[in-house]
Amino acid sequence: MVGNTTKVKIAAGIAAAGLALGAAGAYAANANNNGSIPVSNLKPVTLSGAGAGTLTLKSTNGKTTTLTIPATFPNLGQCVSLFAQHQDLVATPASGATRISKNSHGKLVSTIKAFCQPLVTATKTDTAETETPDATQTTAPETDANDSQSDAAHGQGNNHGHGHGKPATETD
């Protein structure tokens, strides 16, 4: 079974990959606009769902017109990934702006953490690993008297010649 820590690391990796894809997609989509897009070309995006909150987004090409945001996400990576999948989304530009930069989607995805954090239901919990001693272990320090690994326990006794000595019935 995969632990919670591993799941969070996998989700973070997926989110990072989504961020990279989103930034690359935004760059490619805007390559013909001299590195920026006129604000007048942005299309409105309707956000729905319990998690929509006060976030306002625009689409650079009208591909995404509505986006449903769930009330909760199991982890931060899944929330960020939702936005990374829609490469045409950008944050609504400030009032008076005339153009947005070609990396505006990448900026949106990299700053979306603050929006996503309250929607994450799972929390990372690291539990301390404990070792259960086996039945032959004791807490007393090991001595020759209580050594469970002594030579006598292995059938070697005090014969350190390992059976190469003279048998007891032989005479010289």
C-alpha positions as CSV (number, residue, x, y, z in Angstrom):
1,M,0.0,0.0,0.0
2,V,1.3,3.4,-0.9
3,G,1.7,5.8,2.1
4,N,0.3,9.3,2.4
5,T,3.7,10.9,2.0
6,T,4.3,9.0,-1.3
7,K,0.9,10.1,-2.6
8,V,1.6,13.7,-1.8
9,K,5.0,13.5,-3.5
10,I,3.4,11.9,-6.6
11,A,0.6,14.6,-6.7
12,A,3.2,17.3,-6.4
13,G,5.2,15.8,-9.2
14,I,2.1,15.7,-11.4
15,A,1.3,19.3,-10.5
16,A,4.9,20.4,-11.4
17,A,4.6,18.6,-14.7
18,G,1.3,20.3,-15.3
19,L,2.9,23.6,-14.5
20,A,5.6,23.0,-17.1
21,L,3.1,21.9,-19.7
22,G,0.9,24.9,-19.0
23,A,3.8,27.3,-19.3
24,A,5.0,25.7,-22.5
25,G,1.5,25.7,-24.0
26,A,1.0,29.3,-23.1
27,Y,4.3,30.2,-24.7
28,A,3.4,28.3,-27.9
29,A,-0.1,29.8,-28.1
30,N,1.3,33.3,-27.8
31,A,4.4,33.0,-30.0
32,N,2.7,34.9,-32.8
33,N,1.7,37.8,-30.6
34,N,5.2,39.2,-30.0
35,G,5.2,37.8,-26.5
36,S,1.9,39.3,-25.4
37,I,-1.8,39.2,-26.0
38,P,-4.1,42.3,-26.2
39,V,-6.5,42.4,-23.2
40,S,-9.3,43.1,-25.7
41,N,-8.9,39.6,-27.1
42,L,-9.5,37.9,-23.7
43,K,-12.9,36.0,-23.4
44,P,-14.8,35.7,-20.1
45,V,-14.8,32.4,-18.2
46,T,-17.7,31.5,-15.9
47,L,-16.6,29.6,-12.8
48,S,-19.1,27.3,-11.1
49,G,-19.1,24.8,-8.3
50,A,-18.8,25.1,-4.6
51,G,-15.1,25.9,-4.8
52,A,-15.3,28.8,-7.3
53,G,-14.9,31.5,-4.6
54,T,-13.8,34.9,-5.8
55,L,-11.4,33.8,-8.5
56,T,-11.8,35.6,-11.8
57,L,-10.3,34.1,-15.0
58,K,-10.2,34.9,-18.6
59,S,-9.5,32.7,-21.7
60,T,-6.9,33.8,-24.2
61,N,-8.6,32.0,-27.1
62,G,-12.2,31.3,-25.9
63,K,-11.5,27.6,-25.7
64,T,-12.5,27.4,-22.0
65,T,-15.8,29.2,-21.4
66,T,-16.9,27.6,-18.1
67,L,-14.9,25.8,-15.4
68,T,-16.4,23.8,-12.6
69,I,-14.3,23.9,-9.4
70,P,-15.0,21.2,-6.9
71,A,-15.7,22.1,-3.3
72,T,-12.7,20.1,-2.1
73,F,-9.6,18.3,-3.5
74,P,-7.8,15.3,-1.9
75,N,-4.4,17.1,-2.3
76,L,-2.9,20.3,-3.6
77,G,-1.5,18.7,-6.7
78,Q,-5.0,17.8,-8.0
79,C,-6.2,21.4,-7.5
80,V,-3.2,22.9,-9.3
81,S,-3.5,20.3,-12.1
82,L,-7.1,21.4,-12.8
83,F,-5.8,24.8,-13.7
84,A,-2.7,23.5,-15.5
85,Q,-4.9,21.4,-17.9
86,H,-6.6,24.6,-19.2
87,Q,-3.7,26.3,-20.9
88,D,-5.8,29.2,-22.2
89,L,-6.7,30.4,-18.7
90,V,-5.1,33.6,-17.2
91,A,-5.9,35.7,-14.2
92,T,-8.1,38.7,-15.0
93,P,-5.6,41.5,-15.7
94,A,-5.5,44.6,-13.6
95,S,-7.7,47.4,-14.6
96,G,-6.1,49.6,-17.3
97,A,-3.8,46.8,-18.6
98,T,-3.7,46.6,-22.4
99,R,-1.7,43.5,-22.9
100,I,-0.8,40.3,-20.9
101,S,2.5,38.5,-21.1
102,K,3.1,35.2,-22.9
103,N,3.8,33.5,-19.6
104,S,0.6,34.7,-17.9
105,H,-0.8,31.1,-17.7
106,G,2.4,29.9,-16.0
107,K,2.1,32.8,-13.5
108,L,-1.5,31.8,-12.8
109,V,-0.6,28.2,-12.1
110,S,2.4,29.1,-10.0
111,T,0.4,31.4,-7.8
112,I,-2.8,29.3,-7.6
113,K,-1.6,27.6,-4.4
114,A,-3.2,30.3,-2.2
115,F,-6.5,29.7,-3.9
116,C,-6.3,25.9,-3.7
117,Q,-5.0,25.5,-0.2
118,P,-8.4,26.0,1.6
119,L,-10.0,23.5,-0.8
120,V,-7.6,20.6,0.1
121,T,-9.2,18.2,2.5
122,A,-6.3,15.7,3.2
123,T,-3.5,16.7,5.4
124,K,-0.1,15.2,5.4
125,T,0.6,13.2,8.5
126,D,3.8,11.4,9.2
127,T,3.5,8.8,11.8
128,A,6.5,7.7,13.9
129,E,7.7,4.3,13.0
130,T,8.0,1.9,15.9
131,E,9.8,-1.3,16.2
132,T,8.2,-4.2,18.0
133,P,10.8,-6.4,19.6
134,D,10.6,-10.1,19.0
135,A,9.9,-12.6,21.9
136,T,13.6,-13.4,22.5
137,Q,14.8,-9.8,22.9
138,T,15.2,-8.2,26.3
139,T,16.0,-4.7,27.4
140,A,18.9,-5.9,29.5
141,P,22.4,-5.4,28.2
142,E,23.8,-8.3,26.3
143,T,26.3,-10.4,28.3
144,D,27.8,-13.9,27.9
145,A,25.2,-15.2,30.4
146,N,22.2,-14.0,28.4
147,D,23.6,-13.9,24.9
148,S,21.1,-15.8,22.7
149,Q,23.7,-15.9,20.0
150,S,26.5,-17.7,22.1
151,D,28.5,-20.6,20.8
152,A,26.7,-23.0,23.1
153,A,23.3,-22.1,21.5
154,H,24.8,-23.0,18.1
155,G,26.0,-26.4,19.2
156,Q,29.7,-25.5,19.1
157,G,30.3,-25.5,22.9
158,N,33.8,-24.8,23.9
159,N,35.3,-26.9,21.0
160,H,36.8,-24.0,19.1
161,G,38.5,-26.5,16.7
162,H,35.1,-27.0,15.0
163,G,35.2,-30.8,15.1
164,H,38.8,-31.2,14.0
165,G,40.0,-32.2,17.4
166,K,40.9,-35.8,18.4
167,P,37.9,-37.9,19.3
168,A,37.6,-38.8,23.0
169,T,37.8,-42.6,22.4
170,E,41.1,-42.5,20.6
171,T,44.3,-43.3,22.4
172,D,47.8,-42.4,21.4
